Amino acid sequence: MSGLIIILLFFVFLALAIPVAVSLGIVSVLPGAMDDSFTASATFVIRSMVGGIDSFPLLAVPMFVLAGVLMSHGKISTRLFDVFSYFLGRLTAGIPAAVIITCLFYGAISGSGPATVAAVGSMTIPLLVELGYERDFSTAIVAVAGGLGVIIPPSIPFIMYGLASGESVSQLFIAGIIPGIMIAILLIGYAYYYCKRHGEDKRKIESKIEELHQKGLWRVLADSFWAILSPVIILGSIYSGVASPTEAAVISVFYSLIVSLFIYKTIRIGELWQFLGEAMRTYAPILFILTASMAFSRVITLMQVPQLVSDLILSNFTNEIVLLLVINLFLLLVGMVMDTTPAILILTPILLPIATAIGLNPIHFGVMMVVNLAIGFVTPPIGVNLFVASSLTKIPVVQIARKAAGMIVLFLLALLLLTFVPSLSLLLL
């Protein structure tokens, strides 16, 4: 059975709405079942599944998921938003800008795009609507800015890419800082243009900001201090060498627990079992996909699929610029129909050899891949952020996507800059 047939069968199974993990498991077992001489027997596939998740870096994922759940229920995003609104609220597009920066900071806590949309959107979308902003615009800006959660470190997709490629997760985190900030600035620029064109209800905004100013700067900073400190502690422990990304993820769990329980007192000890269950329900599907994709990647490696695809692409596209555009287009299409985790785990072994063959730094390529798939978070039909945002406001996904089109164009512009200006990703390394 050829590698091409295996890949085609995988997409056929996806089209039939068979779950990704099950589809990967089936196509991983098929070559050994059809050919007794093939190395990857059913036993080999099962061992690959178990061995693939026996990884210390992988432990960071459930820990960051749990930390995100605790911080969401602990109202960390509310404190972050208040402090940014205090300083920016009276400026044109100041409130939408505060939402975008809150997504940036919350992404530096949770490492997840959908978690960022859920935590920040549940609090900010009703407020934006109350202050006179259109409901679909408010929803769209949170959905798109939530994509920053997988670019700004710590990022679960960067952990997955590091696992699939063997590259340093810490270096990937550092490489994501400038791209994340750059995209946030572009989104703020779009919000400014939109608010200039459509106007704002300054009276309502001034009334809301005045409430914050009456509390006083020091009170607002004191209330937000522990929320702002959380990404500093998490990322500082990684970059200073005090902790690995996995250890920092565990630190983030204990930090969020202590702050929410004893400082903000927004959660109770009796609720912890509920939060653990929520984190498990979030992580379990990722784990099943992860185990199956590990086996799949080993099977296609044995079938020399990465080499075949690499030879096919490199023989047909000799111009480096065209090749990079083709890779980006392919990743964008994949991001539209597949979740980030399986996409990274499946495509990294296939595309990374092509990238390195034309001289791309693997860290730079990792940033390219994650930004591409982050755009997939806000593009139908699978755009997870769109569905999360839609669940918060009951606005149809297509309507949110239409309103987000201008911001997606800026995201694509950022992708092109990151692709052809590697120093944007590698400057801090």
C-alpha positions as CSV (number, residue, x, y, z in Angstrom):
1,M,0.0,0.0,0.0
2,S,1.5,3.3,-1.1
3,G,1.9,6.4,1.1
4,L,-0.3,8.4,-1.3
5,I,-3.2,6.0,-0.8
6,I,-2.8,6.2,3.0
7,I,-2.9,10.0,3.0
8,L,-5.9,10.0,0.6
9,L,-7.7,7.5,2.9
10,F,-7.1,9.7,5.8
11,F,-8.8,12.7,4.1
12,V,-11.6,10.5,3.0
13,F,-12.2,9.4,6.6
14,L,-12.2,13.0,7.7
15,A,-14.7,13.9,4.9
16,L,-16.9,11.1,6.3
17,A,-16.8,12.9,9.7
18,I,-14.8,10.1,11.4
19,P,-13.0,11.6,14.4
20,V,-9.4,12.7,13.6
21,A,-7.9,10.3,16.2
22,V,-9.8,7.3,14.9
23,S,-8.9,8.2,11.3
24,L,-5.3,8.4,12.2
25,G,-5.4,5.1,14.1
26,I,-7.1,3.3,11.1
27,V,-4.6,4.5,8.5
28,S,-1.7,3.8,10.8
29,V,-2.7,0.1,11.1
30,L,-3.7,-0.5,7.5
31,P,-0.2,-0.8,5.9
32,G,0.8,-3.6,8.4
33,A,-2.6,-5.3,8.1
34,M,-2.4,-5.3,4.3
35,D,1.3,-6.4,4.0
36,D,2.7,-8.8,6.6
37,S,6.3,-7.9,5.6
38,F,5.8,-4.2,6.5
39,T,7.6,-3.2,9.7
40,A,4.8,-1.3,11.2
41,S,2.6,-4.1,12.6
42,A,-0.4,-3.5,14.9
43,T,1.9,-4.1,17.8
44,F,4.4,-1.6,16.5
45,V,1.6,1.0,16.1
46,I,0.4,0.5,19.7
47,R,4.0,0.8,21.0
48,S,4.4,4.0,19.0
49,M,1.3,5.4,20.5
50,V,2.4,4.7,24.1
51,G,6.0,5.6,23.5
52,G,5.1,8.8,21.8
53,I,3.3,10.3,24.8
54,D,6.0,9.2,27.2
55,S,7.5,12.7,27.0
56,F,8.4,15.2,29.7
57,P,7.9,18.3,27.5
58,L,4.4,17.0,26.7
59,L,3.4,17.3,30.3
60,A,3.3,21.1,29.8
61,V,0.2,20.8,27.7
62,P,-2.3,19.5,30.4
63,M,-0.7,21.8,33.0
64,F,-1.2,24.9,30.8
65,V,-4.8,23.7,30.1
66,L,-5.5,23.4,33.8
67,A,-3.9,26.8,34.5
68,G,-6.0,28.4,31.8
69,V,-9.2,26.9,33.4
70,L,-8.3,28.1,36.9
71,M,-7.4,31.6,35.6
72,S,-10.6,31.8,33.6
73,H,-12.8,31.0,36.6
74,G,-10.5,33.1,38.8
75,K,-11.4,36.3,36.8
76,I,-7.8,37.0,35.9
77,S,-8.8,38.4,32.5
78,T,-11.1,40.9,34.2
79,R,-8.2,42.4,36.2
80,L,-6.1,42.6,33.1
81,F,-8.8,44.3,31.1
82,D,-9.4,46.9,33.8
83,V,-5.8,48.1,33.9
84,F,-5.5,48.4,30.1
85,S,-8.8,50.2,29.9
86,Y,-7.7,52.7,32.6
87,F,-4.8,53.8,30.4
88,L,-6.3,53.4,26.9
89,G,-10.1,53.8,27.4
90,R,-10.3,57.5,26.5
91,L,-8.3,57.2,23.3
92,T,-10.0,56.4,19.9
93,A,-10.5,52.6,19.8
94,G,-9.1,52.5,23.3
95,I,-11.5,49.9,24.6
96,P,-11.1,47.5,21.6
97,A,-7.3,48.0,21.9
98,A,-7.6,47.1,25.6
99,V,-9.4,43.9,24.6
100,I,-6.6,43.0,22.1
101,I,-3.9,43.6,24.7
102,T,-5.8,41.6,27.3
103,C,-5.9,38.7,24.8
104,L,-2.2,39.1,24.3
105,F,-1.5,38.9,28.0
106,Y,-4.0,36.1,28.6
107,G,-2.5,34.1,25.8
108,A,0.8,34.5,27.7
109,I,-0.9,32.7,30.6
110,S,-3.1,30.0,29.0
111,G,-1.1,29.2,25.8
112,S,-4.4,28.4,24.0
113,G,-6.4,30.4,21.4
114,P,-9.9,29.0,22.2
115,A,-9.3,29.4,26.0
116,T,-8.3,33.0,25.4
117,V,-11.5,33.7,23.4
118,A,-13.7,32.0,26.1
119,A,-12.1,33.8,29.0
120,V,-11.7,37.2,27.6
121,G,-14.8,37.2,25.4
122,S,-17.2,36.1,28.1
123,M,-16.3,39.3,30.0
124,T,-15.5,41.9,27.3
125,I,-18.0,41.2,24.5
126,P,-21.0,42.2,26.7
127,L,-19.1,45.3,27.9
128,L,-18.2,46.3,24.3
129,V,-21.9,46.0,23.3
130,E,-23.0,47.9,26.4
131,L,-20.6,50.7,25.4
132,G,-22.2,51.0,21.9
133,Y,-19.9,48.8,19.7
134,E,-21.7,46.5,17.2
135,R,-22.2,43.0,18.6
136,D,-20.7,41.3,15.5
137,F,-17.6,43.6,15.5
138,S,-17.1,43.0,19.2
139,T,-17.3,39.2,18.7
140,A,-15.0,39.3,15.7
141,I,-12.3,41.3,17.4
142,V,-12.1,38.9,20.3
143,A,-12.2,35.8,18.0
144,V,-9.3,37.1,15.9
145,A,-7.2,38.5,18.9
146,G,-7.7,35.1,20.5
147,G,-5.4,33.7,17.9
148,L,-2.6,35.6,19.7
149,G,-2.9,32.9,22.4
150,V,-1.1,30.4,20.3
151,I,1.6,32.7,19.0
152,I,2.7,34.6,22.1
153,P,4.5,32.3,24.6
154,P,3.8,30.0,26.3
155,S,2.0,28.3,23.3
156,I,0.7,24.8,23.2
157,P,1.2,24.6,19.4
158,F,4.9,25.5,19.9
159,I,5.2,22.7,22.4
160,M,3.7,20.3,19.9
161,Y,6.0,21.6,17.1
162,G,9.0,21.1,19.4
163,L,7.8,17.6,20.2
164,A,7.4,16.8,16.5
165,S,10.6,18.5,15.3
166,G,13.0,18.0,18.2
167,E,13.6,21.8,18.4
168,S,14.0,23.7,21.7
169,V,10.6,24.7,23.1
170,S,12.2,27.6,25.0
171,Q,13.7,28.9,21.7
172,L,10.3,28.6,20.0
173,F,8.7,30.6,22.8
174,I,11.2,33.3,22.4
175,A,10.8,33.4,18.7
176,G,7.0,33.9,19.1
177,I,7.4,37.2,21.1
178,I,8.0,39.7,18.3
179,P,5.5,38.1,15.9
180,G,2.8,38.1,18.6
181,I,3.4,41.8,19.5
182,M,3.5,42.7,15.8
183,I,0.2,41.1,15.0
184,A,-1.4,42.7,18.1
185,I,-0.2,46.1,16.9
186,L,-1.7,45.5,13.4
187,L,-5.0,44.5,15.0
188,I,-5.0,47.6,17.1
189,G,-4.4,49.6,14.0
190,Y,-7.4,48.0,12.3
191,A,-9.6,48.8,15.4
192,Y,-8.5,52.4,15.2
193,Y,-9.4,52.6,11.5
194,Y,-12.8,50.9,12.1
195,C,-13.7,53.2,15.1
196,K,-12.7,56.3,13.1
197,R,-14.9,55.2,10.2
198,H,-17.9,54.1,12.2
199,G,-17.6,56.2,15.3
200,E,-17.9,55.5,19.0
201,D,-20.3,56.4,21.8
202,K,-17.9,58.6,23.7
203,R,-20.5,59.4,26.4
204,K,-21.0,55.8,27.4
205,I,-17.2,55.1,27.2
206,E,-16.4,58.1,29.3
207,S,-18.9,57.1,31.9
208,K,-17.4,53.6,32.2
209,I,-13.8,54.8,32.3
210,E,-14.7,57.4,34.9
211,E,-15.7,54.6,37.2
212,L,-12.2,53.1,36.9
213,H,-10.5,56.5,37.4
214,Q,-12.6,57.1,40.5
215,K,-11.0,54.0,42.0
216,G,-7.6,55.7,41.4
217,L,-4.6,54.4,39.6
218,W,-3.0,52.7,42.6
219,R,-6.2,50.8,43.4
220,V,-6.5,49.6,39.8
221,L,-2.9,48.6,39.7
222,A,-3.1,46.9,43.1
223,D,-6.2,44.9,41.9
224,S,-4.5,43.9,38.7
225,F,-1.0,43.4,40.1
226,W,-1.2,39.6,40.6
227,A,-2.8,39.1,37.2
228,I,-0.1,41.1,35.4
229,L,2.6,39.4,37.3
230,S,1.5,35.9,36.2
231,P,3.0,36.0,32.7
232,V,6.1,37.6,34.1
233,I,6.6,34.7,36.5
234,I,5.8,32.0,34.0
235,L,7.9,33.3,31.1
236,G,10.6,34.7,33.4
237,S,11.2,31.3,35.0
238,I,11.6,29.8,31.5
239,Y,13.9,32.5,30.0
240,S,16.0,32.9,33.1
241,G,16.8,29.1,33.0
242,V,15.2,28.6,36.4
243,A,12.6,26.2,35.0
244,S,11.9,24.3,31.8
245,P,8.6,24.9,30.0
246,T,7.1,21.9,31.7
247,E,8.1,23.0,35.1
248,A,6.9,26.6,34.3
249,A,3.5,25.1,33.4
250,V,3.3,23.4,36.8
251,I,4.3,26.7,38.4
252,S,1.5,28.4,36.5
253,V,-1.0,26.0,38.0
254,F,0.0,26.6,41.6
255,Y,0.3,30.3,41.0
256,S,-3.2,30.6,39.5
257,L,-4.5,28.4,42.3
258,I,-3.0,30.5,45.1
259,V,-4.0,33.8,43.5
260,S,-7.6,32.8,42.8
261,L,-8.1,31.0,46.1
262,F,-6.4,33.3,48.6
263,I,-5.8,36.7,47.0
264,Y,-8.7,37.4,44.7
265,K,-10.9,34.8,46.4
266,T,-12.9,34.2,43.2
267,I,-13.0,30.4,43.5
268,R,-13.6,28.0,46.3
269,I,-11.8,24.8,47.3
270,G,-15.0,22.9,46.7
271,E,-15.0,23.9,43.1
272,L,-11.5,22.4,42.3
273,W,-12.9,19.0,41.3
274,Q,-15.1,20.7,38.8
275,F,-12.2,22.6,37.3
276,L,-10.1,19.4,37.1
277,G,-12.9,17.7,35.2
278,E,-13.1,20.7,32.8
279,A,-9.4,20.5,32.2
280,M,-9.5,16.8,31.6
281,R,-12.4,17.1,29.1
282,T,-10.3,19.7,27.3
283,Y,-7.1,17.7,27.2
284,A,-8.5,14.2,26.6
285,P,-9.3,14.8,22.9
286,I,-5.9,16.3,22.4
287,L,-4.3,13.3,24.0
288,F,-6.1,10.8,21.8
289,I,-5.1,12.8,18.7
290,L,-1.5,13.0,19.9
291,T,-1.1,9.3,20.5
292,A,-2.6,8.4,17.1
293,S,-0.6,11.1,15.3
294,M,2.6,9.8,16.8
295,A,2.0,6.4,15.3
296,F,0.9,7.9,12.0
297,S,4.1,10.0,11.7
298,R,6.2,6.9,12.3
299,V,4.3,4.8,9.8
300,I,4.6,7.5,7.0
301,T,8.3,7.9,7.9
302,L,8.8,4.2,7.3
303,M,6.9,4.5,4.0
304,Q,9.2,7.4,3.1
305,V,6.3,9.7,2.5
306,P,8.2,12.8,3.7
307,Q,11.0,12.2,1.2
308,L,8.5,11.5,-1.6
309,V,6.5,14.7,-0.9
310,S,9.8,16.7,-0.5
311,D,11.1,15.4,-3.8
312,L,7.8,16.1,-5.5
313,I,7.6,19.7,-4.3
314,L,11.3,20.5,-4.8
315,S,11.3,19.1,-8.3
316,N,8.2,21.2,-9.4
317,F,9.0,24.4,-7.5
318,T,12.6,25.5,-7.8
319,N,12.1,29.2,-7.0
320,E,12.4,29.7,-3.2
321,I,9.8,32.5,-3.1
322,V,7.2,30.5,-5.0
323,L,8.0,27.5,-2.8
324,L,7.4,29.4,0.4
325,L,4.1,30.8,-1.0
326,V,3.0,27.2,-1.9
327,I,3.9,26.0,1.6
328,N,2.0,28.9,3.2
329,L,-1.0,28.3,1.0
330,F,-1.0,24.6,1.8
331,L,-0.9,25.3,5.6
332,L,-3.6,27.9,5.3
333,L,-5.9,25.4,3.6
334,V,-5.1,22.7,6.2
335,G,-5.8,25.2,9.0
336,M,-9.2,25.7,7.6
337,V,-10.2,22.1,7.9
338,M,-8.0,20.6,10.7
339,D,-7.3,21.5,14.3
340,T,-3.9,22.9,15.2
341,T,-2.5,19.9,17.2
342,P,-3.0,17.2,14.6
343,A,-2.0,19.5,11.8
344,I,1.4,20.2,13.4
345,L,2.0,16.6,14.4
346,I,1.1,15.2,11.0
347,L,2.7,17.9,8.8
348,T,5.9,18.7,10.6
349,P,7.7,15.5,9.6
350,I,6.6,16.1,6.0
351,L,7.2,19.8,5.5
352,L,10.2,20.4,7.8
353,P,12.6,18.5,5.5
354,I,11.5,20.7,2.6
355,A,12.0,23.9,4.7
356,T,15.5,22.9,5.7
357,A,16.3,21.9,2.2
358,I,15.9,25.5,1.0
359,G,17.8,26.8,4.0
360,L,15.0,27.8,6.4
361,N,15.8,27.8,10.1
362,P,13.6,25.2,11.8
363,I,12.6,27.7,14.5
364,H,11.6,30.2,11.9
365,F,9.6,27.5,10.1
366,G,7.9,26.6,13.3
367,V,6.7,30.2,13.8
368,M,5.5,30.3,10.2
369,M,3.6,27.1,10.7
370,V,1.9,28.2,14.0
371,V,0.9,31.6,12.5
372,N,-0.6,29.9,9.5
373,L,-2.6,27.6,11.7
374,A,-3.6,30.5,14.0
375,I,-5.2,32.1,11.0
376,G,-7.1,28.8,10.6
377,F,-8.6,29.5,14.0
378,V,-10.7,32.3,12.5
379,T,-11.4,30.9,9.0
380,P,-14.4,28.6,8.3
381,P,-15.3,25.8,8.2
382,I,-13.4,24.5,11.3
383,G,-12.3,27.9,12.8
384,V,-12.4,27.0,16.5
385,N,-12.2,30.5,17.7
386,L,-15.2,31.4,15.6
387,F,-17.3,28.6,17.1
388,V,-16.2,29.6,20.7
389,A,-17.1,33.2,20.0
390,S,-20.4,32.2,18.4
391,S,-21.3,30.2,21.4
392,L,-20.9,33.3,23.6
393,T,-23.1,35.6,21.4
394,K,-25.2,33.3,19.3
395,I,-24.1,35.2,16.2
396,P,-23.7,32.8,13.2
397,V,-20.1,31.8,12.4
398,V,-20.2,33.0,8.8
399,Q,-21.3,36.5,10.0
400,I,-18.4,36.7,12.5
401,A,-16.0,35.5,9.8
402,R,-17.3,38.2,7.4
403,K,-16.8,40.9,10.0
404,A,-13.3,39.6,10.8
405,A,-12.2,39.7,7.1
406,G,-10.3,42.9,7.4
407,M,-8.4,41.6,10.5
408,I,-7.7,38.3,8.8
409,V,-6.1,40.3,5.8
410,L,-3.8,41.9,8.3
411,F,-3.0,38.5,9.8
412,L,-2.0,37.4,6.3
413,L,0.1,40.5,5.8
414,A,2.0,39.6,9.1
415,L,2.4,36.1,7.8
416,L,4.1,37.3,4.6
417,L,6.4,39.6,6.6
418,L,7.3,36.7,9.0
419,T,7.9,34.4,6.0
420,F,10.3,36.6,4.1
421,V,11.9,38.5,7.0
422,P,13.2,35.7,9.2
423,S,14.9,38.2,11.6
424,L,11.4,39.0,13.0
425,S,11.3,35.5,14.4
426,L,15.0,35.0,15.1
427,L,16.0,38.4,16.4
428,L,15.8,37.6,20.1
429,L,17.5,34.2,19.9
